[in-house]
């Protein structure tokens, strides 16, 4: 998923499924989770990230020009995942047709 052959950016969406009661359970792990997200953003790997609302049941990250293995490593090191607050996740290539 590194940059495309034509030099354009390649994107991937990471979705993290959260356990029930995430808002209450995340508190002890939130700062470490956010620190990891900020670090990936500063490194240019994560374009944006956040949680879906109503209900808060998933987190979504947009990765740019990263190999799947990099994203997998990010998940495995994430504080929410390590704490068992993310029972499932998905990584999907995303073809962006407007913007870049």
Contact map, one row per residue, 1 for C-alpha under 8 A:
1111000001110000000000000000000000000000000000000000000000000000111100000000000000000000000010000000
1111000011000000000000000000000000000000000000000000000000000001111000000000000000000000000000000000
1111101111000000000000000000000000000000000000000000000000000001110000000000000000000000000000000000
1111111111000000000000000000000000000000000000000000000000000000000000000000000000000000000000000000
0011111100000000000000000000000000000000000000000000000000000000000000000000000000000000000000000000
0001111100000000000000000000000000000000000000000000000000000000000000000000000000000000000000000000
0011111110000000000000000000000000000000000000000000000000000000000000000000000000000000000000000000
0011111111000000000000000000000000000000000000000000000000000000000000000000000000000000000000000001
0111001111100000000000000000000000000000000000000000000000000001100000000000000000000000000000000001
1111000111110000000000000000000000000000000000000000000000000001110000000000000000000000000011100000
1000000011111000000000000000000000000000000000000000000000000111110000000000000000000000000011110000
1000000001111100000000000000000000000000000000000000000000000111010000000000000000000000001111000000
0000000000111110000000000000000000000000000000000000000000011110000000000000000000000000011111000000
0000000000011111000000000000000000000000000000000000000000111110000000100000000000000000111100000000
0000000000001111100000000000000000000000000000000000000001111000000000000000000000000000111000000000
0000000000000111110000000000000000000000000000000000000001110000000000000000000000000101110000000000
0000000000000011111000000000000000000000000000000000000011100000000000000000000000000111100000000000
0000000000000001111101000000000000000000000000000000000111100000000000000000000000001111000000000000
0000000000000000111111000000000000000000000000000000000010000000000000000000000000001110000000000000
0000000000000000011111000000000000000000000000000000000010000000000000000000000000000000000000000000
0000000000000000001111111000000000000000000000000000000000000000000000000000000000000000000000000000
0000000000000000011111111100000000000000000000000000000110000000000000000000000000001000000000000000
0000000000000000000011111110000000000000000000000000000100000000000000000000000000000000000000000000
0000000000000000000011111110000000000000000000000000000000000000000000000000000000000000000000000000
0000000000000000000011111111000000000000000000000000000000000000000000000000000000001000000000000000
0000000000000000000001111111110000000000000000000000000000000000000000000000000100001000000000000000
0000000000000000000000111111111000000000000000000000000000000000000000000000000000000000000000000000
0000000000000000000000001111111000000000000000000000000000000000000000000000000000000000000000000000
0000000000000000000000000111111110000000000000000000000000000000000000000000001100100000000000000000
0000000000000000000000000111111111000000000000000000000000000000000000000000001100000000000000000000
0000000000000000000000000011111111100000000000000000000000000000000000000000000000000000000000000000
0000000000000000000000000000111111110000000000000000000000000000000000000000011000000000000000000000
0000000000000000000000000000111111111000000000000000000000000000000000000000011100000000000000000000
0000000000000000000000000000011111111100000000000000000000000000000000000000000000000000000000000000
0000000000000000000000000000001111111110000000000000000000000000000000000000000000000000000000000000
0000000000000000000000000000000111111111000000000000000000000000000000000000010000000000000000000000
0000000000000000000000000000000011111111100001001000000000000000000000000000000000000000000000000000
0000000000000000000000000000000001111111110000000000000000000000000000000000000000000000000000000000
0000000000000000000000000000000000111111111000000000000000000000000000000000000000000000000000000000
0000000000000000000000000000000000011111111111000000000000000000000000000000000000000000000000000000
0000000000000000000000000000000000001111111111110000000000000000000000000000000000000000000000000000
0000000000000000000000000000000000000111111111000000000000000000000000000000000000000000000000000000
0000000000000000000000000000000000000011111111000000000000000000000000000000000000000000000000000000
0000000000000000000000000000000000000001111111100000000000000001000000000000000000000000000000000000
0000000000000000000000000000000000000001111111100000000000000011110000000000000000000000000000000000
0000000000000000000000000000000000001001111111111000000000001111000000000000000000000000000000000000
0000000000000000000000000000000000000000100111111000000000001111000000000000000000000000000000000000
0000000000000000000000000000000000000000100001111100000000001110000000000000000000000000000000000000
0000000000000000000000000000000000001000000001111110000000111100000000000000000000000000000000000000
0000000000000000000000000000000000000000000000011111000000111000000000000000000000000000000000000000
0000000000000000000000000000000000000000000000001111100111110000000000000000000000000000000000000000
0000000000000000000000000000000000000000000000000111111111110000000000000000000000000000000000000000
0000000000000000000000000000000000000000000000000011111110000000000000000000000000000000000000000000
0000000000000000000000000000000000000000000000000001111100000000000000000000000000000000000000000000
0000000000000000000000000000000000000000000000000001111110000000000000000000000000000000000000000000
0000000000000000010001100000000000000000000000000011111111000000000000000000000000000000000000000000
0000000000000000111101000000000000000000000000000011101111100000000000000000000000000000000000000000
0000000000000011110000000000000000000000000000000011000111110000000000000000000000000000000000000000
0000000000000111110000000000000000000000000000001111000011111000000000000000000000000000000000000000
0000000000001111000000000000000000000000000000001111000001111100000000000000000000000000000000000000
0000000000001110000000000000000000000000000001111100000000111110000000000000000000000000000000000000
0000000000111100000000000000000000000000000001111000000000011111000000000000000000000000000000000000
0000000000111100000000000000000000000000000011110000000000001111110000100000000000000000000000000000
0110000011110000000000000000000000000000000111100000000000000111110000000000000000000000000000000000
1110000011100000000000000000000000000000000010000000000000000011111000000000000000000000000000000000
1110000001110000000000000000000000000000000010000000000000000011111101100000000000000000000000000000
1100000000000000000000000000000000000000000000000000000000000000111111100000000000000000000000000000
1000000000000000000000000000000000000000000000000000000000000000011111110000000000000000001000000000
0000000000000000000000000000000000000000000000000000000000000000001111111000000000000000000000000000
0000000000000000000000000000000000000000000000000000000000000000011111111100000000000000000000000000
0000000000000100000000000000000000000000000000000000000000000010011111111110000000000000001000000000
0000000000000000000000000000000000000000000000000000000000000000000111111111000000000000000000000000
0000000000000000000000000000000000000000000000000000000000000000000011111111100000000000000000000000
0000000000000000000000000000000000000000000000000000000000000000000001111111110000000000000000000000
0000000000000000000000000000000000000000000000000000000000000000000000111111110010000000000000000000
0000000000000000000000000000000000000000000000000000000000000000000000011111110011000000000000000000
0000000000000000000000000000000000000000000000000000000000000000000000001111111011000000000000000000
0000000000000000000000000000000110010000000000000000000000000000000000000111111111000000000000000000
0000000000000000000000000000110110000000000000000000000000000000000000000000111111100000000000000000
0000000000000000000000000100110010000000000000000000000000000000000000000000011111111100000000000000
0000000000000000000000000000000000000000000000000000000000000000000000000011111111111110000000000000
0000000000000000000000000000000000000000000000000000000000000000000000000001111111111000000000000000
0000000000000000000000000000100000000000000000000000000000000000000000000000001111111100000000000000
0000000000000000000000000000000000000000000000000000000000000000000000000000000111111110000000000000
0000000000000000011001001100000000000000000000000000000000000000000000000000000111111110000000000000
0000000000000001111000000000000000000000000000000000000000000000000000000000000110111111100000000000
0000000000000000111000000000000000000000000000000000000000000000000000000000000010011111100000000000
0000000000000001110000000000000000000000000000000000000000000000000000000000000000000111110000000000
0000000000000111100000000000000000000000000000000000000000000000000000000000000000000111111000000000
0000000000001111000000000000000000000000000000000000000000000000000000000000000000000001111100000000
0000000000011110000000000000000000000000000000000000000000000000000100100000000000000000111110000000
0000000000011100000000000000000000000000000000000000000000000000000000000000000000000000011111000000
1000000001111000000000000000000000000000000000000000000000000000000000000000000000000000001111100000
0000000001111000000000000000000000000000000000000000000000000000000000000000000000000000000111110000
0000000001100000000000000000000000000000000000000000000000000000000000000000000000000000000011111000
0000000000100000000000000000000000000000000000000000000000000000000000000000000000000000000001111111
0000000000000000000000000000000000000000000000000000000000000000000000000000000000000000000000111111
0000000000000000000000000000000000000000000000000000000000000000000000000000000000000000000000011111
0000000000000000000000000000000000000000000000000000000000000000000000000000000000000000000000011111
0000000110000000000000000000000000000000000000000000000000000000000000000000000000000000000000011111
